[in-house]
Every structure is written in structure tokens, then in C-alpha cells.
Amino acid sequence: MGIFLHLHACSIFLFAKFSLFEDNYSHEYLSSLNIWSEYSFGWWAAVANTFPVNGNIIPSLYLEQWVATVMTLIGVVILARMNGSISAFTLVSDPCGRKYKEYLDEVGEWMKIKKIPDELRTK
């Protein structure tokens, strides 16, 4: 994920330089940035494009961009954790499916004990 965001950040700023920054930012602002600020801008733009960020306030200082990036990634992790917990809960809460799986396991063990050939076990 980090490599993807790094390549995305570098490509965003590279393509912006080719187009002379004609979109959201002024050419004077972005051409006056040092390499750290350029990378911060590209990294923030990559994270904002990968994980859609809503808001009318666009961070302009590199510290603001890094804080916005970290907060976005923390929000993504929290959302992923919450989705994983809900998915795990719904899978565990299926008593019929769990009972069916236990029954199949018992049948498999019985076939092992009775030494039924493998060709018949899979049918």
C-alpha cells in the first residue's frame, strides 16, 4: 500500500509539472515548493484520491497535508476494522451453518474410521 501511494504521489506531481499546474493550484505556488513540500503535496493528493476525502478546506502547508494524510489513514483503518468485526459477527451468528459444518466434520471422521476410500469420501 505504501509503495502504491508513493508511486501515486510522485506521478501526481510529475504530471502536474507537465501540465503546468493548470487545475486547482496556481503555477507560482506549486513551482515555489521545495522537494519536501512537493512530496508532501503529492502524498496528500495520492491519499485523497485513493480514499476519497470530503471537505472544502484543502491543506496548503506541508504539515497540514501530513496531518490530513494521517487522519485519513486512521479513519480508513477504523472503518476497515469496524467492517471486519461486523463481517465476523455475521458469520459466527449463523447457527444453522455452524451445525451443518459440524455434521459434515462428523461424517468425515466416521468415513476415516470406517476406512472408506477417498473417491467415495468426496462424493
NORCORNOR-V158582 format. One record per residue. N is the residue number from 1. RES is the residue in one small letter. PSI is psi in radians with two decimals (NA if undefined). OMEGA is omega in whole degrees, -180 to 180 (999 if undefined). BURIAL is + if it has 16 or more other C-alpha atoms within 10 Angstrom, else -. Layout:
# NORCORNOR-V158582
N:RES:PSI:OMEGA:BURIAL ; N:RES:PSI:OMEGA:BURIAL
This chain:
# NORCORNOR-V158582
1:m:-0.75:180:- ; 2:g:-0.68:180:- ; 3:i:-0.73:178:- ; 4:f:-0.82:-180:- ; 5:l:-0.64:178:+ ; 6:h:-0.86:179:+ ; 7:l:-0.67:178:- ; 8:h:-0.77:-180:+ ; 9:a:-0.79:-180:+ ; 10:c:-0.70:-180:+ ; 11:s:-0.61:178:- ; 12:i:-0.84:-178:+ ; 13:f:-0.60:178:+ ; 14:l:-0.84:180:- ; 15:f:-0.56:177:- ; 16:a:-0.65:178:+ ; 17:k:-0.66:179:- ; 18:f:-0.62:-178:- ; 19:s:0.11:180:- ; 20:l:0.60:173:- ; 21:f:0.87:-175:+ ; 22:e:-0.10:-173:- ; 23:d:-1.78:-170:- ; 24:n:-0.41:-174:- ; 25:y:2.67:180:- ; 26:s:2.61:180:- ; 27:h:-0.66:-179:- ; 28:e:-0.73:-179:- ; 29:y:-0.91:-174:- ; 30:l:-0.51:179:+ ; 31:s:-0.27:180:- ; 32:s:-0.03:-177:- ; 33:l:2.56:172:- ; 34:n:3.10:-174:- ; 35:i:-0.65:179:- ; 36:w:-0.76:179:- ; 37:s:-0.63:176:+ ; 38:e:-0.81:-179:+ ; 39:y:-0.67:178:+ ; 40:s:-0.75:177:+ ; 41:f:-0.82:-180:+ ; 42:g:-0.71:-180:+ ; 43:w:-0.79:179:+ ; 44:w:-0.74:180:+ ; 45:a:-0.66:178:+ ; 46:a:-0.78:179:+ ; 47:v:-0.72:-180:+ ; 48:a:-0.54:177:+ ; 49:n:-0.63:-178:- ; 50:t:-0.79:178:- ; 51:f:1.75:-172:- ; 52:p:2.22:-179:- ; 53:v:2.13:177:- ; 54:n:2.66:177:- ; 55:g:2.62:179:- ; 56:n:-0.22:-179:- ; 57:i:2.08:178:- ; 58:i:2.13:-178:- ; 59:p:2.37:-178:- ; 60:s:-0.58:178:- ; 61:l:2.60:-176:- ; 62:y:-0.53:177:+ ; 63:l:-0.72:176:- ; 64:e:-0.68:-180:- ; 65:q:-0.70:179:+ ; 66:w:-0.67:177:+ ; 67:v:-0.76:178:- ; 68:a:-0.67:178:+ ; 69:t:-0.83:-179:+ ; 70:v:-0.77:-180:- ; 71:m:-0.67:177:- ; 72:t:-0.80:180:+ ; 73:l:-0.64:176:- ; 74:i:-0.74:178:- ; 75:g:-0.67:178:- ; 76:v:-0.73:180:- ; 77:v:-0.75:179:- ; 78:i:-0.76:179:- ; 79:l:-0.72:179:- ; 80:a:-0.71:179:- ; 81:r:-0.75:180:- ; 82:m:-0.77:178:- ; 83:n:-0.69:178:- ; 84:g:-0.71:179:- ; 85:s:-0.74:179:- ; 86:i:-0.73:179:- ; 87:s:-0.76:180:- ; 88:a:-0.70:180:- ; 89:f:-0.74:-179:- ; 90:t:-0.56:178:- ; 91:l:-0.66:-179:- ; 92:v:-0.49:-174:- ; 93:s:0.21:179:- ; 94:d:1.55:-176:- ; 95:p:-0.59:-180:- ; 96:c:-0.76:179:- ; 97:g:-0.71:178:- ; 98:r:-0.75:179:- ; 99:k:-0.70:178:- ; 100:y:-0.75:178:- ; 101:k:-0.73:177:- ; 102:e:-0.72:179:- ; 103:y:-0.77:178:- ; 104:l:-0.68:177:- ; 105:d:-0.70:178:- ; 106:e:-0.74:179:- ; 107:v:-0.72:178:- ; 108:g:-0.74:178:- ; 109:e:-0.71:179:- ; 110:w:-0.71:180:- ; 111:m:-0.60:176:- ; 112:k:-0.77:-179:- ; 113:i:-0.72:-179:- ; 114:k:-0.04:177:- ; 115:k:0.83:176:- ; 116:i:2.38:-178:- ; 117:p:2.64:-178:- ; 118:d:-0.57:-179:- ; 119:e:-0.63:-180:- ; 120:l:-0.47:-178:- ; 121:r:-0.59:-176:- ; 122:t:-0.18:-179:- ; 123:k:NA:999:-
